Amino acid sequence: MAKIKSRWICQQCGFTSMRSLGRCTDCGGWSTLVEEIIQEDDGSKKGFAARVSQLNAGTRPDVETKAQPLSQIDTNESGRIPTGLAGLDEVLGGGLVPGAVILIAGDPGIGKSTLLMQVAKNLAEHCRVLYITGEESAAQVRLRAERLKVTSDNVLVASEQNVVNAADMLYTTDVQVAVVDSIQAVYHPEISSAAGSVSQVREGTQLLIHAAKAKNICTILVGHVTKDGTIAGPRVLEHMVDVVLQFEGERTRQLRVLRAIKNRFGSTSELALFAMAETGLVEVDNPSALFLGDRLAKVGHKQAASGTAVIAGGEGSRSLLLEVQALTVSTGNPNVRRVVNGWDYNRLLQLLAVLEKRIGLSLSRLDVYVNIVGGLDFEDPGGDLGIAFAVATSFLDRSIDPGLVAVGEVGLTGEIRPVHNLGPRLKEAQRLGFNKAIVPRVNLPLQSPPSKMEIIGVDTLSEALKAAMPGLETNKGSKKRLDDEGPRTD
């Protein structure tokens, strides 16, 4: 006879407890344990033996699996399916791999369903696509398809929330690609917990993975994110799938960023940029020009404002140029503020400490604000030098050449450390009209330096600031002079 019991499962890490806890003892999250009702079969030896017999009978393969030499295993790399979106194919490593399971996550309303419907439109030209929706009706999906001008009968739509039925469709329907929107909306009928819980998400995903691998169908799962921006459900969900894609952006901005967090079939350093338009998502061909905006109009013509600089970052095979803005302002509050958008907060604190100790800029009594223009989260340490330029010019009320781009990582001793892929970054800067660059000296000489660009190699942050602002004094006495005389202006 079945026994009804309760258990509490952490919605972040999947930890299971037989009693309620205010804090998860595994991941440390507060109020993350949710009660789930489970039914356990009779634990007698007879019942246990019967279950083992059923399990062996149901899982024993008809053909025994044999080990193969590594050289004889077919990788089937030529079987990738192009999505019709060059940026998405680049992030995936060359297209969709048959039998792969892909998890794409993002904030509500960011455009996940729109992106997948556009992919289905492109795929329908040469293969069949099954679109399983658990959050919308089939009629609502068709309305979005009509807006995106998707009319092909090769796109099959099914409104289904039972994950067992959804997996059965993968077995019985002749398709090459399937989309499940979303994994938190479907449920397993044999699990008593609510849809979206850890147990439902884990078991439902496992069922779909088995079907995808058995039928060699590339399956794309749409996942929700928490208020912190992380993928909802336990981290075990990310380990189960082959590829994890993060779709980022602000709904108030047109720009959308798609990056790979995990990819068994390619690199995780690539990203794709899209702009939201009335007709759907449009790939951005020249993202650097979009991020820099009117900064490009000042190159060679106007003086740049104080507190601004241009940094060059390498995202996989793509090089991006971004404008960074900084503002330093005195405050009567004894607790100064450090506010940063698009950059690591702790790295900014480290950089300010280096400017204070090694350069002599008295920043400890000032509020400091730093913003990466365009809304992109920039994590490349090669942007340290440009951010240091922006903070220093804001403090000194000076400006640098608008045609200057800064690349380099700043160490705690004030040294300028090397960066990777410096050549492609400088070529991208030259293409946009920049004619001067300050880079780490250890990266020089370059194998194929860009022509008509002045490249200045520096070893220390003090040397870099002098190259960017000729006449600047950065010795130990400069701290006292700056304190006594205040910021210097041209």
C-alpha positions in Angstrom: 0.0 0.0 0.0 1.4 3.4 -1.0 2.4 5.8 1.8 1.9 9.5 1.5 4.8 11.6 2.8 6.1 15.1 2.6 9.6 16.3 1.7 11.1 19.7 1.3 13.2 20.4 -1.8 15.4 23.5 -2.3 14.4 25.3 -5.5 17.9 26.5 -6.1 20.2 23.5 -5.6 17.8 20.5 -5.4 18.7 19.6 -1.8 16.1 17.4 -0.2 15.1 17.4 3.5 12.4 15.4 5.3 11.6 18.4 7.5 11.1 22.1 6.9 14.2 24.3 7.2 14.3 28.1 7.1 17.7 27.9 5.3 19.1 25.3 2.9 22.0 23.6 4.5 23.6 22.9 1.1 23.5 26.2 -0.8 22.7 28.5 2.1 19.6 30.0 0.5 16.9 31.4 2.7 13.2 30.3 2.3 14.1 28.2 -0.8 12.7 24.8 0.5 9.3 24.0 -0.8 7.1 21.2 0.4 6.2 18.4 -2.0 3.8 15.5 -1.5 5.2 12.1 -2.5 3.8 8.6 -2.6 6.1 5.8 -1.6 5.4 2.1 -2.5 5.4 -0.6 0.1 9.0 -1.1 1.2 8.7 -4.8 1.8 11.2 -7.2 0.3 8.5 -8.7 -1.9 7.6 -5.3 -3.3 11.2 -4.3 -3.7 12.0 -7.5 -5.6 9.0 -6.9 -7.9 10.2 -3.3 -8.6 13.8 -4.5 -9.4 12.4 -7.2 -11.7 10.3 -4.6 -13.6 13.2 -2.2 -13.8 15.5 -4.9 -15.2 12.8 -6.0 -17.7 12.1 -2.5 -18.8 15.6 -1.1 -19.1 17.6 -4.1 -20.5 18.7 -3.2 -24.0 18.0 -5.5 -26.9 21.5 -5.0 -28.3 24.5 -5.0 -26.1 26.5 -1.8 -26.2 30.1 -2.4 -27.4 33.1 -0.1 -26.9 34.7 1.3 -30.1 38.1 2.7 -30.9 38.2 6.4 -30.8 39.3 6.7 -34.4 36.2 4.8 -35.6 33.6 6.9 -33.9 31.7 9.0 -36.4 31.5 12.7 -35.2 28.9 13.6 -37.9 30.1 17.2 -37.9 28.7 17.7 -41.4 25.2 17.0 -40.1 24.8 20.4 -38.4 21.6 22.2 -39.3 22.0 26.0 -40.0 19.4 28.2 -38.3 19.5 30.9 -40.9 20.8 33.4 -38.3 24.6 33.8 -38.7 25.1 35.1 -35.2 23.2 32.2 -33.6 25.1 29.7 -35.7 28.4 31.2 -34.5 27.3 31.0 -30.8 26.3 27.4 -31.3 29.6 26.5 -32.9 28.3 26.1 -36.5 24.6 25.3 -36.2 22.2 22.9 -34.5 23.6 19.4 -33.8 21.1 16.5 -34.4 20.2 14.9 -31.0 21.5 17.9 -29.0 19.4 19.4 -26.2 19.7 23.2 -25.9 18.5 25.3 -23.0 17.8 29.0 -23.7 17.0 31.2 -20.8 16.2 34.9 -20.3 13.9 37.4 -18.7 10.2 37.4 -19.5 9.5 39.4 -22.6 13.1 39.6 -23.7 12.3 37.9 -27.0 13.0 34.1 -26.5 9.8 33.0 -28.2 10.3 35.5 -31.0 13.8 34.3 -31.7 12.8 30.6 -31.8 9.8 31.4 -34.1 12.2 33.1 -36.5 14.5 30.1 -36.3 11.6 27.8 -37.0 10.7 30.0 -40.1 14.3 29.5 -41.4 14.4 25.8 -40.7 11.1 25.2 -42.3 12.7 25.7 -45.7 14.5 22.4 -45.5 13.2 20.4 -42.5 10.2 20.0 -40.2 9.9 21.7 -36.8 7.7 20.8 -33.9 6.8 23.7 -31.6 5.3 22.5 -28.3 3.9 25.3 -26.3 2.9 24.9 -22.6 2.3 28.6 -21.8 0.2 29.6 -24.8 -2.6 28.2 -26.9 -2.0 27.2 -30.5 -4.0 30.2 -31.7 -1.7 32.6 -29.8 1.3 31.0 -31.3 -0.2 31.4 -34.8 -0.8 35.1 -34.1 2.9 35.6 -33.3 3.8 33.5 -36.4 1.6 35.7 -38.6 3.4 38.8 -37.2 6.7 37.3 -38.1 5.3 36.1 -41.5 5.7 32.4 -40.7 3.3 30.5 -43.0 5.1 27.2 -43.8 3.3 23.9 -43.0 6.6 22.4 -42.0 6.1 24.2 -38.6 3.9 21.9 -36.5 2.4 23.5 -33.4 1.0 21.6 -30.4 -0.4 23.1 -27.2 0.6 20.5 -24.6 1.5 20.7 -20.9 1.9 16.9 -20.2 5.6 16.2 -20.7 4.8 12.5 -21.3 2.6 13.4 -24.2 5.2 15.9 -25.4 8.0 13.2 -25.4 5.6 10.8 -27.2 5.3 13.4 -30.0 9.0 13.4 -30.4 8.9 9.6 -30.9 5.9 9.5 -33.3 6.3 12.8 -35.3 8.8 12.9 -38.1 10.7 16.1 -37.3 14.3 17.2 -37.2 14.0 20.0 -34.6 11.7 20.5 -31.6 11.0 23.4 -29.4 9.5 23.2 -25.9 8.3 26.5 -24.6 8.8 26.3 -21.6 10.2 23.5 -19.5 8.8 25.2 -16.4 5.3 25.0 -17.8 5.1 21.3 -18.5 4.4 18.7 -15.8 4.9 15.0 -15.3 1.6 13.3 -14.2 3.2 10.8 -11.9 4.9 13.6 -9.8 2.6 15.2 -7.3 4.5 18.5 -7.0 3.5 21.6 -8.9 4.8 22.5 -12.4 8.0 24.4 -12.3 9.3 22.7 -9.1 12.7 21.0 -8.9 11.3 17.5 -9.3 9.0 18.4 -12.2 11.8 20.3 -14.1 14.4 17.5 -13.5 12.2 14.6 -14.5 10.5 16.4 -17.4 13.9 17.4 -18.8 15.2 13.8 -18.4 12.2 12.4 -20.3 12.7 14.9 -23.2 16.4 14.2 -23.3 15.8 10.4 -23.7 13.4 11.1 -26.6 15.7 13.6 -28.3 18.7 11.2 -28.1 16.7 8.2 -29.2 15.2 9.9 -32.3 18.2 12.2 -33.0 16.1 15.3 -32.8 17.7 18.6 -31.9 15.5 19.8 -29.0 15.4 23.4 -27.7 14.1 24.0 -24.2 13.0 27.5 -23.1 13.8 28.2 -19.4 12.8 30.9 -17.0 15.2 32.9 -14.9 15.0 34.1 -11.3 14.9 37.7 -10.1 18.7 37.5 -9.8 19.0 36.6 -13.5 20.1 33.0 -13.0 18.3 30.1 -14.7 15.4 28.9 -12.5 15.7 25.4 -11.0 18.7 23.5 -9.8 22.1 23.7 -11.4 21.7 20.0 -12.3 19.4 21.1 -15.1 22.3 22.9 -16.8 24.5 19.8 -16.4 21.8 17.6 -18.1 21.6 19.6 -21.4 24.3 20.0 -24.0 24.1 23.7 -24.6 23.0 26.5 -22.3 22.3 29.9 -23.9 21.6 33.1 -22.0 19.5 35.8 -23.8 20.2 39.1 -22.1 19.0 42.7 -22.5 16.7 45.3 -21.1 13.2 45.6 -22.4 13.6 49.4 -22.5 16.5 49.0 -25.0 16.5 47.6 -28.5 19.7 45.6 -28.0 19.7 41.9 -27.1 22.8 39.8 -26.4 22.9 36.0 -26.8 25.8 34.3 -25.3 26.7 30.6 -24.5 27.3 29.6 -20.9 27.9 26.0 -21.8 28.5 24.4 -25.2 29.6 20.8 -25.7 30.0 21.5 -29.5 31.8 24.8 -29.6 33.3 27.7 -27.8 31.6 29.6 -24.9 33.3 32.9 -25.7 31.2 33.8 -28.7 28.1 36.1 -28.6 25.5 37.4 -31.0 23.9 40.8 -31.0 20.3 41.4 -32.0 18.1 44.5 -32.2 14.4 44.3 -31.5 12.3 45.7 -34.4 8.7 45.6 -35.4 9.4 42.6 -37.7 11.2 40.7 -35.0 14.9 40.4 -34.0 17.4 41.7 -36.5 21.1 40.9 -36.3 23.4 43.8 -35.7 26.2 43.8 -38.3 28.3 46.6 -36.8 27.8 46.5 -33.0 30.8 48.8 -32.2 29.2 51.7 -34.2 26.0 51.1 -32.3 27.7 51.2 -28.9 29.9 54.2 -29.7 27.1 56.3 -31.1 28.1 60.0 -31.6 31.6 59.3 -30.3 32.6 58.4 -33.8 31.6 61.8 -35.1 34.1 63.4 -32.7 37.1 61.4 -34.0 39.4 63.9 -35.8 36.9 66.7 -35.5 35.9 67.6 -31.9 37.4 67.3 -28.4 36.1 64.5 -26.3 34.4 65.3 -23.0 36.3 64.8 -19.8 35.6 61.5 -18.0 35.2 59.5 -21.3 37.4 56.9 -23.0 37.0 54.1 -25.5 37.9 50.5 -24.6 38.3 47.5 -26.9 37.1 44.1 -25.8 37.5 40.7 -27.3 34.4 38.5 -27.3 35.4 35.3 -28.9 36.2 36.0 -32.6 34.4 39.3 -32.4 36.0 42.6 -31.3 33.8 45.3 -29.7 34.6 48.9 -29.0 32.7 50.6 -26.2 32.6 54.0 -24.7 33.1 54.2 -20.9 32.0 57.3 -18.9 33.1 58.2 -15.4 32.1 61.0 -13.0 33.9 61.9 -9.8 32.2 64.4 -7.5 32.9 65.6 -4.0 30.4 64.8 -1.3 29.8 65.8 2.3 28.7 62.3 3.2 31.4 60.5 5.1 30.3 57.3 3.3 31.3 57.8 -0.3 29.5 56.0 -3.1 30.8 53.7 -5.8 28.3 53.1 -8.6 29.0 51.1 -11.7 26.9 49.9 -14.6 28.1 47.2 -17.0 31.4 46.5 -15.1 32.4 44.4 -12.1 32.0 46.4 -8.9 34.9 44.8 -7.0 37.2 45.3 -10.0 36.3 49.1 -10.0 37.2 49.3 -6.3 40.6 47.6 -7.1 41.2 50.1 -9.9 40.4 53.1 -7.7 42.8 51.9 -5.1 45.6 51.6 -7.7 44.9 55.2 -8.9 45.0 56.4 -5.3 48.2 54.6 -4.3 50.3 54.5 -7.4 49.2 57.7 -9.2 48.4 59.9 -6.3 44.7 60.8 -7.2 42.8 61.5 -4.0 39.6 59.6 -4.7 38.9 58.3 -1.2 36.7 61.4 -0.4 34.8 61.4 -3.8 31.8 59.7 -5.1 32.7 57.7 -8.3 30.2 56.7 -11.0 31.2 54.5 -13.9 28.9 53.5 -16.8 29.5 51.3 -19.9 27.5 53.1 -22.6 25.0 50.8 -24.5 23.8 48.6 -21.7 26.3 45.7 -22.3 27.8 43.9 -19.4 31.6 44.0 -20.1 33.8 41.6 -18.2 37.0 41.7 -20.2 39.9 42.8 -17.9 41.4 44.5 -21.0 39.1 47.4 -20.3 40.9 48.3 -17.1 43.1 50.9 -18.8 40.3 52.7 -20.5 38.3 52.9 -17.3 41.3 54.3 -15.5 41.6 57.0 -18.2 37.9 57.9 -17.7 38.2 58.2 -13.9 41.5 60.2 -14.1 40.2 62.6 -16.7 37.0 63.2 -14.8 39.1 63.9 -11.6 41.5 66.2 -13.4 38.8 67.7 -15.7 41.0 67.0 -18.7 40.2 65.2 -21.9 42.1 62.7 -24.2 42.3 62.4 -27.9 38.8 61.2 -29.2 40.7 59.0 -31.7 42.5 57.1 -28.9 41.6 53.6 -27.8 43.0 52.0 -24.6 43.6 48.3 -24.1 45.3 46.8 -21.1 44.8 45.1 -17.8 45.9 47.0 -14.7 47.7 45.1 -11.9 47.8 46.0 -8.3 51.3 47.3 -8.6 50.3 49.6 -11.4 51.8 47.4 -14.2 50.0 47.0 -17.5 49.4 43.3 -18.1 49.0 41.7 -21.6 45.7 41.0 -23.2 44.7 38.4 -25.8 43.7 39.0 -29.4 45.2 42.5 -29.4 45.6 42.5 -33.2 41.9 42.0 -34.1 40.9 44.7 -31.5 43.2 47.3 -33.0 42.1 46.4 -36.6 38.4 46.9 -35.5 39.4 50.3 -34.0 41.2 51.3 -37.2 38.2 50.3 -39.3 36.1 52.7 -37.3 38.5 55.6 -37.7 40.6 55.5 -34.5 44.3 56.4 -35.2 46.0 56.0 -31.9 46.2 53.2 -29.3 47.8 52.7 -25.9 48.5 49.0 -25.3 50.7 46.8 -23.1 54.3 46.9 -24.2 54.6 43.1 -23.6 52.1 42.5 -26.4 54.4 44.3 -28.9 55.5 43.8 -31.6 52.4 42.6 -33.4 52.6 40.1 -36.2 50.4 42.1 -38.5 49.9 45.6 -36.9 47.2 47.8 -38.4 48.6 50.4 -40.8 48.1 54.2 -40.3 47.6 53.7 -36.5 50.0 55.0 -33.9 50.6 52.2 -31.3 52.1 53.2 -28.0 53.4 50.5 -25.7 53.4 51.2 -22.0 54.6 49.2 -18.9 52.9 51.1 -16.1 49.7 53.0 -15.5 51.7 56.1 -14.8 53.3 55.9 -18.2 50.0 55.3 -19.9 48.4 58.3 -18.3 51.3 60.5 -19.4 51.0 59.2 -22.9 47.2 59.9 -22.9 47.6 63.4 -21.2 51.0 64.9 -22.0 52.4 67.0 -19.1 50.6 65.1 -16.4 52.6 64.8 -13.1 52.1 61.4 -11.4 54.9 61.4 -8.9 54.4 61.0 -5.2 54.2 64.8 -4.7 51.2 65.0 -7.1 48.9 63.8 -4.4 49.6 66.8 -2.2 49.5 69.2 -5.1 46.1 67.9 -6.3 44.8 68.1 -2.7 45.9 71.7 -2.3 45.1 73.1 -5.7 42.1 71.0 -6.7 41.5 69.5 -10.1 43.5 70.8 -13.0 41.9 72.1 -16.2 43.3 72.8 -19.6 
